Amino acid sequence: MSSRIQTQHIEDFIARVRMLRNKRDPNMTLTAREAEQLADSLSQVMTRLVTIQEEIINALKTAQQSATVDIEMDGGEFNKK
């Protein structure tokens, strides 16, 4: 089972953007540490998203294959009895 993604830095960034929007402030500054933390959190989210997407695609392929029925016919023989 995969570990929980740390989204606190993303949530903090979104909260700061909302505050800026409410204040109509055109500028926001992030420290290097804040930027690194945000980038790390976004990288985790993106990696998990790709992994989940691949799992869904594989599950759909498996479901589609199991729903497909293959029938082979060899033509048989027509013998009078």
Order of alpha helices (4+ residues) and beta strands (2+ residues): alpha-alpha
